[in-house]
């Protein structure tokens, strides 16, 4: 099979849930997604700013011989050929737009939650111009309970820019992708690689975890993507474009399905015999505390409840109706103000609110 997978997020928050500050952040996004290169046919907010360069990692030398980059490519890509999941954005018919939509949706959101929304989205808006023709509030409404609803606004903005700047076609060039609204380092590389079969390092949380374990011997990567990680990812890229695109997808899939955060299945791993962390005895993580996410009782939960009312409404909603969704008035007002500031809710005269129309 030639399909290229989409990164897989291992955990996410419910509803409007997870923090909206970092979407595809290589560290918090655990996107669950790549698709196959469009040649064969997978935000504002992405990897956090790079930290000071760390010592360049090296590939460990296991008992049965050096773990060369070429050996890793061969083993991981062969595993991927057999184990890649059959997901709609990996199929040739998905095209670059389907890949881009999946990349936005899979930011910190697991595949099983994305699938039904993705299918509905592409059925309604099969091309960027179709989405751009609708008010941004319709994108928020169709986003449903995927979480991180600002992604819907960013995807709408990207679709509008594609219509205006690129005659309605998702651009091929990495620089043009990076210039689109809501597209950052990760998404530009992912779309160029998975939609167009180009050679780019694609670093989501799954890939970073695979590299941390297999190459640097650490159980987990740093909390934020570092310059050293980017340098390592570039050094491991196969020279051939098609092989590099497959490697990007394969390492992401390996992290999503086998080299998981909580319960890695080393017995199923195609590079276990070459894994620096495994060879070192799987030492426990000793770095700074790993960031967790809470949801119940947070402003994110309140925002989700407010948005749920507005998504269901066919006309502007009065303040009194929104007041019913949460008992604590100060937190409720703060959450509503935040939604307005983020452009997710539009206040109108007379104390009524609606999803954005412009």
Buried (B, 14 or more C-beta within 10 A) or exposed (E): EEBBBBBBBBBBBBBBBBBBEBBBBBBBBBBBBBBBBBEBBBBEBBBBEBBEEBEEBEBBEBEEEEBEBEBBBBBBBEBBEEBBBEBBBBBBEBBBBBBBBBBBBBBBBBBEBBBEBBEEBBEEBEBBBBBBEBBBBBBBBBBBBBBBBBBBBBBBBBBBBBBEEBEBBBBBEBEBBBEBBBBBBBBBBBBBBBBBBBBBBBBBBBBBBBBBBBBBBBBBBBBBBBEBBBBBBEBBBBEEBBBBBBBBBBBBBBBBBBBBBEEBEBEEBBBBBBBBBBBEEEEEEEEEEEEEBEBEEBBBBBBBBBBBBBBEBEEBBEEEBBBEBBEEEEBBBBBBEBBBEBBBBBBEEEEBBBBBEE
